[in-house]
Amino acid sequence: IGAAVIDDVLSLLVLAVSTDLVVSGDISVTSVVLMLARAVGFIVVAGAVGYFGIRKVIERMDATPLARKYPEFVF
């Protein structure tokens, strides 16, 4: 999964560079760095939400009678 995330970030950077090239006619290092910072920030925030937030939701769902009867429900 880590390789897929890195691949997505690199694809996003290529898209940002090509869009910047088409719109303004040149490549701005600032826009590439900002796009990279946004992508990395999004991954960090989404990972933190997934690790801390979704974990509690899954633990609550796992404690329900439905999850005991159908364990695949939690997945």
Buried (B, 14 or more C-beta within 10 A) or exposed (E): EEEEEEEEBEEBBEEBBEEBEEEEEEEEEEBBEEBBEEBEEEBEEEEEEEEEEEEEEEEEEEEEEEBEEEEEEBE
